[in-house]
Amino acid sequence: MRFRPCIDIHNGKVKQIVGGSLRDEGDRAKTNFTAVQDAAWFARKYRGDHLKGGHIILLNPPASPYYEETRKQALLALRAFPGGMQIGGGITDQNASGYLEAGASHVIVTSFVFQNGRLNRENLKKLCDAVGKERIVLDLSCRRRGGEYYIVTDRWQTFTEERLSETLLDELAGHCSEFLVHGVDVEGKASGVEEELVRLLGRWGKIPVTYAGGIGTLEELEHFQNLCKGRLDFTIGSALDLFGGNIPYERAAQFHGKEL
């Protein structure tokens, strides 16, 4: 169980947002925090604290007028911590190798492999052929519908028909090295984790999985550890004092599988 730091970039700025509020139309989101520092500053901080394996997420679509500035910030972060961070947001088989060459350790992919509401196995194969499964993280971020968790795409705005299950995890594990899973309905709210989702992921636990969403206190982090039996890595965003929250960054940064 490790802390995985994050750099979320929206409209050219490092931000923490409420995940379920993100809308491509008008590049809107409910914002919890906007940093005055650029993305490279955060990457240098993570590098200095030896926190490898975090993620950089571009939250604007390529059609957005803010996309190029958001991408510029992401590339600055990659150069500041070469080989230290993963990157996601608009990744395809055509641009994945370019991000790896720019310094990303892995590419994070959702929408390219989940299209028209279903898993696109052809695109998944194209991605694996382009960069190798060992450099791929599949983002299985999900939202609850009818008592089940379904994978969402297009920056968490579009439901697919793919239900998150151990069967799906088993299939996809053969095409990537890790999973990243945001509990989108609690993302950015610091209101508690998605307990059923955490139990499912912790019970499965066959390759590394990073969970994000809802951890708002050190007590909630301890609860998360108990729910997943220490088998999942975790991300804390809005609740971290680095982003205006109450959890000390230094406390999270020191957490490398140790007891709370």
C-alpha positions as CSV (number, residue, x, y, z in Angstrom):
1,M,0.0,0.0,0.0
2,R,1.6,3.2,-1.2
3,F,0.8,6.8,-1.7
4,R,0.5,7.8,-5.3
5,P,0.6,11.6,-5.8
6,C,-1.3,13.4,-8.5
7,I,-1.1,16.4,-10.8
8,D,-4.5,17.2,-12.3
9,I,-4.4,19.9,-15.0
10,H,-7.5,21.8,-16.2
11,N,-7.6,24.9,-18.3
12,G,-3.8,25.1,-18.1
13,K,-3.7,25.1,-14.3
14,V,-3.0,22.5,-11.7
15,K,-6.3,22.0,-9.9
16,Q,-8.4,19.8,-7.7
17,I,-12.0,19.5,-8.8
18,V,-15.1,17.6,-7.9
19,G,-14.8,14.8,-10.4
20,G,-18.5,14.4,-11.2
21,S,-18.8,18.1,-12.0
22,L,-16.5,18.1,-15.1
23,R,-18.1,19.2,-18.3
24,D,-16.4,19.5,-21.7
25,E,-19.0,22.1,-22.8
26,G,-17.5,25.4,-21.6
27,D,-14.6,23.6,-20.0
28,R,-16.5,23.8,-16.7
29,A,-15.9,22.1,-13.4
30,K,-16.5,22.7,-9.7
31,T,-13.1,23.7,-8.5
32,N,-11.8,22.9,-5.0
33,F,-8.3,24.3,-5.5
34,T,-6.2,26.1,-8.1
35,A,-2.5,26.2,-7.6
36,V,-0.3,29.2,-8.2
37,Q,2.6,27.0,-9.0
38,D,3.0,25.2,-12.3
39,A,2.9,21.5,-12.9
40,A,6.7,21.2,-12.9
41,W,6.8,22.5,-9.4
42,F,4.7,19.6,-8.1
43,A,6.7,17.1,-10.2
44,R,9.9,18.4,-8.7
45,K,8.4,18.1,-5.2
46,Y,7.4,14.5,-5.8
47,R,10.8,13.7,-7.3
48,G,12.5,15.2,-4.2
49,D,10.4,13.0,-1.9
50,H,11.1,9.9,-4.0
51,L,7.4,9.4,-4.8
52,K,7.3,7.5,-8.0
53,G,4.2,6.1,-9.7
54,G,1.9,9.1,-9.4
55,H,-0.3,10.3,-12.2
56,I,-0.7,13.4,-14.4
57,I,-4.1,13.8,-15.8
58,L,-5.1,16.2,-18.7
59,L,-8.7,17.2,-17.9
60,N,-9.4,19.1,-21.2
61,P,-10.3,17.3,-24.4
62,P,-8.2,17.9,-27.5
63,A,-11.0,20.1,-29.0
64,S,-10.8,22.5,-26.0
65,P,-9.2,26.0,-26.5
66,Y,-7.3,25.2,-23.3
67,Y,-5.9,21.9,-24.4
68,E,-2.5,23.1,-25.7
69,E,-1.8,25.0,-22.5
70,T,-2.9,22.0,-20.4
71,R,-0.7,19.7,-22.5
72,K,2.2,22.1,-22.2
73,Q,1.9,21.9,-18.4
74,A,1.8,18.1,-18.5
75,L,5.0,18.0,-20.6
76,L,6.8,20.4,-18.2
77,A,5.9,18.0,-15.3
78,L,7.2,15.0,-17.3
79,R,10.5,16.7,-18.0
80,A,10.8,17.7,-14.3
81,F,10.5,14.0,-13.1
82,P,11.5,11.8,-16.0
83,G,10.4,8.2,-15.6
84,G,8.6,9.1,-12.3
85,M,5.0,9.7,-13.3
86,Q,2.3,8.3,-15.4
87,I,0.2,10.4,-17.8
88,G,-3.4,10.2,-18.9
89,G,-6.0,12.1,-20.9
90,G,-6.6,11.6,-24.6
91,I,-4.0,8.8,-25.0
92,T,-4.3,6.6,-28.1
93,D,-2.0,4.2,-29.9
94,Q,-0.9,7.1,-32.1
95,N,0.4,9.4,-29.3
96,A,1.3,7.0,-26.5
97,S,4.9,6.5,-27.5
98,G,5.4,10.3,-27.7
99,Y,4.4,10.7,-24.1
100,L,6.8,7.9,-23.0
101,E,9.6,9.5,-25.0
102,A,8.8,12.8,-23.2
103,G,9.4,11.1,-19.8
104,A,6.2,9.3,-18.8
105,S,6.8,6.0,-17.1
106,H,3.4,4.7,-18.3
107,V,0.4,5.9,-20.2
108,I,-3.1,5.8,-18.6
109,V,-6.0,5.0,-21.0
110,T,-9.8,4.8,-20.8
111,S,-11.7,6.3,-23.6
112,F,-9.6,4.8,-26.4
113,V,-10.3,1.3,-25.3
114,F,-13.9,1.8,-24.2
115,Q,-15.8,3.2,-27.1
116,N,-19.5,3.2,-28.0
117,G,-20.3,1.9,-24.5
118,R,-18.2,-1.3,-24.9
119,L,-14.6,-2.6,-24.5
120,N,-12.9,-2.2,-27.9
121,R,-10.5,-5.1,-28.0
122,E,-9.1,-4.1,-31.3
123,N,-8.0,-0.7,-29.9
124,L,-6.6,-2.4,-26.8
125,K,-4.5,-4.6,-29.0
126,K,-3.3,-1.6,-31.0
127,L,-2.2,0.1,-27.8
128,C,-0.4,-3.0,-26.6
129,D,1.3,-3.4,-30.0
130,A,2.4,0.3,-29.9
131,V,4.0,0.5,-26.5
132,G,3.8,-2.9,-24.7
133,K,1.4,-3.9,-21.9
134,E,4.1,-3.2,-19.3
135,R,3.8,0.6,-20.1
136,I,0.0,0.7,-19.9
137,V,-2.2,1.6,-17.0
138,L,-5.9,1.1,-17.7
139,D,-8.1,3.7,-16.0
140,L,-11.3,1.9,-14.9
141,S,-12.9,4.9,-13.1
142,C,-16.5,4.2,-12.4
143,R,-19.8,5.5,-11.2
144,R,-22.7,3.7,-9.5
145,R,-25.8,2.8,-11.5
146,G,-28.5,0.5,-10.2
147,G,-26.4,-0.8,-7.4
148,E,-23.4,-1.7,-9.6
149,Y,-20.3,0.2,-10.7
150,Y,-20.0,0.9,-14.4
151,I,-16.9,2.3,-16.2
152,V,-17.2,5.9,-17.3
153,T,-15.3,7.6,-20.2
154,D,-14.9,11.0,-21.7
155,R,-13.5,12.5,-18.6
156,W,-16.1,10.7,-16.4
157,Q,-19.1,12.1,-18.3
158,T,-20.3,9.0,-20.3
159,F,-21.5,5.7,-18.8
160,T,-20.4,2.6,-20.7
161,E,-22.2,-0.8,-20.5
162,E,-19.1,-2.4,-19.0
163,R,-19.7,-3.3,-15.3
164,L,-16.6,-3.4,-13.1
165,S,-16.3,-7.0,-12.0
166,E,-13.6,-9.6,-11.2
167,T,-14.2,-11.2,-14.6
168,L,-13.5,-7.9,-16.4
169,L,-10.4,-7.3,-14.2
170,D,-9.1,-10.7,-15.0
171,E,-9.5,-10.1,-18.8
172,L,-7.9,-6.7,-18.8
173,A,-5.0,-7.6,-16.5
174,G,-3.5,-9.4,-19.4
175,H,-3.2,-6.2,-21.3
176,C,-1.7,-3.7,-18.8
177,S,0.6,-3.5,-15.8
178,E,-1.7,-1.6,-13.4
179,F,-5.2,-0.3,-12.9
180,L,-6.2,3.2,-11.8
181,V,-9.7,3.5,-10.4
182,H,-11.4,6.7,-9.4
183,G,-14.6,6.4,-7.4
184,V,-16.1,9.3,-9.5
185,D,-19.2,10.0,-7.4
186,V,-17.0,10.8,-4.3
187,E,-14.0,12.2,-6.2
188,G,-13.0,15.6,-4.8
189,K,-15.6,15.5,-2.0
190,A,-13.4,14.1,0.9
191,S,-16.6,12.5,2.1
192,G,-15.5,8.9,2.5
193,V,-14.5,6.1,0.0
194,E,-16.7,4.0,-2.1
195,E,-16.6,1.0,0.3
196,E,-18.0,-1.7,-2.0
197,L,-15.7,-0.7,-4.7
198,V,-12.7,-0.7,-2.4
199,R,-13.6,-4.1,-1.1
200,L,-14.0,-5.5,-4.7
201,L,-10.6,-4.2,-5.8
202,G,-8.8,-5.3,-2.6
203,R,-10.3,-8.7,-2.8
204,W,-9.2,-9.1,-6.5
205,G,-5.6,-7.7,-6.1
206,K,-3.8,-9.6,-8.8
207,I,-1.8,-6.6,-10.3
208,P,-1.2,-3.2,-8.7
209,V,-4.3,-1.1,-8.3
210,T,-4.5,2.6,-7.3
211,Y,-7.7,3.9,-5.8
212,A,-8.7,7.5,-5.7
213,G,-11.8,9.2,-4.3
214,G,-13.2,10.3,-0.9
215,I,-10.2,10.0,1.4
216,G,-10.6,13.1,3.5
217,T,-8.9,12.4,6.8
218,L,-6.2,10.1,8.3
219,E,-8.9,8.2,10.0
220,E,-10.6,7.6,6.6
221,L,-7.2,6.5,5.2
222,E,-7.0,3.9,8.1
223,H,-10.6,2.8,7.2
224,F,-9.5,2.4,3.6
225,Q,-6.5,0.3,4.6
226,N,-8.8,-2.0,6.6
227,L,-11.3,-2.3,3.8
228,C,-8.7,-3.3,1.2
229,K,-6.5,-5.2,3.6
230,G,-3.6,-3.0,2.6
231,R,-3.6,-4.4,-1.0
232,L,-4.4,-1.1,-2.8
233,D,-2.3,2.0,-3.4
234,F,-4.1,5.3,-2.9
235,T,-4.3,8.9,-4.1
236,I,-5.3,11.9,-2.1
237,G,-6.1,15.1,-3.9
238,S,-8.4,17.8,-2.5
239,A,-8.0,16.7,1.1
240,L,-4.2,17.1,1.0
241,D,-2.8,20.3,2.6
242,L,-0.7,20.7,-0.6
243,F,-4.1,21.4,-2.3
244,G,-5.8,23.3,0.5
245,G,-7.0,20.3,2.5
246,N,-6.3,19.1,6.0
247,I,-4.2,15.9,5.6
248,P,-0.5,16.8,5.9
249,Y,1.3,16.0,2.7
250,E,4.4,15.0,4.7
251,R,2.3,12.4,6.5
252,A,1.1,10.9,3.2
253,A,4.6,11.1,1.6
254,Q,6.0,9.1,4.5
255,F,3.5,6.3,3.9
256,H,5.2,3.4,2.1
257,G,3.3,0.3,3.3
258,K,3.8,1.3,7.0
259,E,1.0,1.1,9.5
260,L,-0.8,4.4,10.2
